Amino acid sequence: MPKKLRLGLPKGSLEEATFDLFKRAGFRISTTVRSYYPAVDDEELEVVLYRPQEMSRYVEDGVIDAGITGEDWIVENGSKVVEIKNLTYAKRTRQAVRWVLAVHESSKIRSVKDLRGKKVATELVNVTKRYLKRNRVKADVEFSWGATEVKPPLLADAIVEVTETGSSLKANRLRIIDTVLTSTTKFIANKKSCADSWKHEKIGNIAMLLEGAMHAEEKVGLKMNVSEKDLKKVLATLPALKNPTISPLSRGGWYDVDTIIDEKIVRTLIPKLKKAGASGIIEYPLNKVIY
């Protein structure tokens, strides 16, 4: 029997984005709606789905060797785990999320100091209590089972809720007062698992491939043919990850130039390359970029 690494992946809002990231990293994971044990095309992996809120506790306790969850839940649970890699992605975007203190737009509350004696609803109870303590404010913090945005002003004076873009808060007529916590997605591991040489190497390889897939998402490859007389001008136009690869073609006096660039600049760069003398320009997608 091959050695196995037990890996926890997030069930819920991060699930689809995580499966997509693993696919681009080279791991094909498939599951059904009711299954918590997805199939994966790596015989050395055993994958299980857990809620992000619980993931860090299961990693700390050794139920699983490693897992992916939000920094917010690691802080909330006070879990003692090893952070392997910071993976900046969320449900919709490739950026950190914020847990914000928000009130109804009609509320007279303008700062955290105005929460004295008030009720705050949130799923992030421990973090919220520590936030209020730092600001020397005594308020009633109530655990919210969901639909937190609809609670002000009738069921709570304020909420602490997670947001990516702020659109849901605006749609529910809420006004942001302060940022309580900024959180990114973390690849974490159990301390004992990291002490095992085989598991440590396996975890490190997965982290490298995931990071490579994230780097590749924002970049594309460019290939082009350049004559010797135009080579200097084209290279001066061309930004590169390090240095472009330049190879002579069978046709004398011509070169193949291959490089990697940020996708966001490609639409303005290609016309400049063409004007500088490049021809046969090919843009191609990348799966992974490993630095």
C-alpha positions in Angstrom: 0.0 0.0 0.0 1.3 3.5 -0.9 1.9 6.0 1.8 -1.0 8.4 2.3 -1.3 12.1 3.1 -4.7 13.1 4.5 -5.6 16.4 3.1 -8.6 18.6 4.1 -10.2 20.8 1.5 -12.8 23.5 2.3 -16.5 22.7 1.9 -18.7 25.6 1.0 -17.8 29.0 -0.3 -14.2 28.2 -1.1 -14.9 24.7 -2.5 -15.2 25.6 -6.2 -12.3 28.0 -6.3 -10.1 25.4 -4.4 -11.0 22.6 -6.8 -10.2 24.8 -9.8 -6.8 25.8 -8.3 -5.9 22.1 -7.7 -6.9 21.3 -11.3 -4.6 23.9 -12.6 -1.9 22.6 -10.3 -2.3 19.1 -11.9 -4.6 17.4 -9.5 -8.0 16.2 -10.8 -10.5 16.0 -7.9 -14.1 14.9 -8.4 -17.0 14.6 -6.0 -20.8 14.3 -5.8 -23.1 16.7 -4.0 -23.5 14.5 -0.9 -20.0 13.1 -0.7 -17.4 14.4 1.7 -14.6 12.1 0.3 -13.7 13.2 -3.2 -11.7 11.1 -5.6 -8.3 12.4 -6.6 -5.9 11.1 -9.3 -3.0 10.8 -6.8 -2.8 7.5 -5.0 -0.7 9.2 -2.3 -3.5 11.6 -1.3 -6.7 11.0 0.7 -8.9 14.0 0.4 -11.8 14.9 2.8 -14.0 18.0 2.8 -14.5 20.0 6.0 -16.0 23.3 6.7 -13.3 26.0 6.8 -14.5 27.0 10.3 -13.4 23.6 11.6 -10.4 22.8 9.4 -7.6 24.3 11.6 -8.8 22.3 14.7 -8.7 19.0 12.7 -5.2 19.8 11.4 -4.0 20.7 14.9 -5.5 17.5 16.4 -3.9 15.4 13.7 -7.2 14.1 12.3 -5.7 15.3 8.9 -2.1 16.0 8.0 -2.8 19.3 6.1 -5.6 21.5 4.9 -6.7 24.7 3.3 -8.7 27.2 5.3 -8.9 30.9 5.9 -6.5 32.7 8.3 -9.6 34.1 10.0 -10.6 30.7 11.3 -7.1 29.8 12.4 -7.1 33.0 14.5 -10.7 32.4 15.7 -9.8 28.9 16.9 -6.4 29.8 18.2 -5.0 26.8 16.4 -1.3 25.8 16.7 -0.5 24.7 13.1 2.3 25.2 10.7 1.7 27.7 7.9 3.0 26.2 4.7 1.9 28.7 2.1 -0.2 31.8 1.8 -2.7 31.4 -1.1 -4.4 34.7 -1.8 -7.7 33.7 -3.3 -11.3 33.8 -2.2 -14.7 32.8 -3.5 -14.9 35.3 -6.4 -11.6 37.2 -6.4 -7.8 36.7 -6.1 -7.5 39.0 -3.1 -7.8 39.0 0.7 -11.2 39.2 2.4 -12.1 41.6 5.2 -14.1 41.0 8.3 -15.7 44.4 8.9 -17.8 46.1 11.6 -20.9 47.3 9.9 -24.2 49.0 10.9 -27.5 49.9 9.2 -27.2 53.0 7.1 -29.8 54.7 9.5 -27.7 53.9 12.6 -26.2 56.7 14.7 -23.2 54.5 15.4 -20.1 56.1 13.9 -17.2 54.3 15.6 -16.5 51.2 17.7 -16.7 53.4 20.8 -20.4 53.9 20.1 -21.0 50.1 20.6 -20.9 50.3 24.4 -23.8 48.3 25.8 -24.9 47.4 22.3 -25.4 44.0 20.6 -23.0 42.7 17.9 -23.9 39.7 15.8 -21.1 37.7 14.1 -19.9 34.2 13.3 -16.3 35.3 14.3 -17.1 35.6 18.0 -13.6 35.3 19.6 -11.9 37.7 17.2 -14.7 40.2 17.7 -14.5 40.0 21.5 -10.7 40.6 21.3 -11.3 43.5 18.9 -13.7 45.1 21.4 -11.4 44.5 24.3 -8.5 46.2 22.4 -10.8 49.2 22.0 -11.9 49.1 25.6 -15.5 48.6 24.6 -18.0 46.4 26.5 -20.7 45.0 24.2 -22.8 41.9 23.9 -21.3 39.6 21.2 -23.9 37.1 19.9 -23.1 34.2 17.6 -24.9 34.4 14.3 -26.0 31.2 12.6 -26.2 32.9 9.2 -27.9 35.7 7.2 -26.0 38.1 9.4 -26.4 41.0 7.0 -30.2 41.2 7.6 -30.0 41.5 11.4 -29.4 45.3 11.8 -31.1 47.2 13.0 -33.9 45.0 14.5 -31.9 42.0 15.8 -28.5 43.6 16.3 -27.0 47.0 16.6 -24.0 46.0 14.5 -22.4 43.0 12.8 -18.9 41.8 12.1 -19.2 40.1 8.7 -16.8 38.9 6.0 -16.8 40.7 2.6 -14.8 40.5 -0.6 -16.3 43.4 -2.6 -18.8 45.0 -0.2 -21.7 44.5 -2.6 -23.7 42.3 -0.2 -23.4 44.9 2.6 -24.5 47.7 0.3 -27.4 45.6 -1.0 -28.6 45.2 2.6 -28.2 48.9 3.3 -25.2 48.5 5.7 -22.4 51.0 6.3 -18.8 49.8 7.1 -17.4 51.4 10.3 -14.1 49.6 10.6 -12.0 46.6 9.5 -11.7 44.0 12.3 -9.5 41.5 10.5 -8.0 40.9 7.0 -7.7 37.3 6.0 -6.2 35.2 3.2 -6.4 31.5 2.4 -3.7 29.4 4.1 -2.3 26.0 3.3 -1.6 24.6 6.8 -0.2 21.4 8.3 0.0 19.5 11.5 3.3 19.8 13.4 3.9 16.0 13.7 3.1 15.6 10.0 5.8 18.2 9.2 8.3 16.2 11.3 7.7 13.2 9.0 10.2 13.5 6.1 7.9 11.8 3.5 4.8 13.9 4.5 6.9 17.1 4.7 8.2 16.6 1.2 4.7 15.7 -0.2 3.1 18.8 1.5 5.9 21.0 0.1 5.5 19.7 -3.4 1.7 20.3 -3.3 2.4 23.9 -2.0 4.9 24.5 -4.8 2.4 23.4 -7.5 -0.5 25.4 -6.1 1.7 28.5 -5.9 2.9 27.9 -9.5 -0.7 27.6 -10.7 -1.6 30.9 -9.0 1.4 32.7 -10.6 0.5 31.3 -14.0 -3.1 32.7 -13.8 -1.9 36.2 -14.3 0.7 35.5 -17.0 0.9 34.3 -20.6 3.7 33.1 -22.8 4.7 34.9 -26.0 6.7 33.5 -28.9 7.8 35.5 -31.9 10.2 35.5 -34.8 12.6 38.4 -35.0 15.3 39.3 -37.6 18.8 40.1 -36.4 18.5 43.7 -37.4 15.4 44.2 -35.2 16.4 42.0 -32.3 17.8 44.8 -30.1 14.7 47.0 -30.7 12.3 44.1 -29.9 14.2 43.2 -26.7 14.1 46.8 -25.5 10.3 46.7 -25.9 9.9 43.3 -24.2 9.5 43.0 -20.4 10.5 39.5 -19.2 10.1 37.3 -16.1 13.9 37.2 -16.0 15.5 37.1 -19.5 13.8 36.0 -22.7 14.9 32.8 -24.4 16.6 33.6 -27.7 17.2 30.7 -30.2 18.5 30.9 -33.8 16.1 29.7 -36.5 17.2 27.5 -39.4 16.6 30.6 -41.6 19.8 32.6 -41.3 19.6 36.0 -39.6 16.4 35.2 -37.7 15.7 34.3 -34.1 12.9 32.7 -32.0 12.2 34.9 -28.9 10.2 33.3 -26.1 9.2 35.0 -22.8 6.5 35.2 -20.1 4.7 38.5 -19.4 1.7 39.8 -17.3 -1.5 39.1 -19.1 -2.8 42.6 -18.3 -0.2 44.2 -20.6 -0.4 41.8 -23.6 -3.0 43.8 -25.5 -0.8 46.9 -25.5 2.5 45.1 -25.9 1.8 43.0 -29.0 1.2 46.1 -31.3 4.5 47.6 -30.0 6.3 44.3 -30.7 4.8 44.2 -34.2 5.9 47.8 -34.8 9.4 47.0 -33.5 9.8 44.2 -36.1 8.5 41.0 -34.5 6.4 38.6 -36.6 4.7 35.3 -36.2 3.7 36.4 -32.7 2.0 33.6 -30.7 0.3 34.1 -27.3 -0.3 30.9 -25.2 -1.7 30.2 -21.8 0.4 28.8 -18.9 -0.6 26.2 -16.3 2.2 26.8 -13.8 5.0 29.2 -13.3 7.6 28.0 -10.7 10.1 30.6 -9.6 
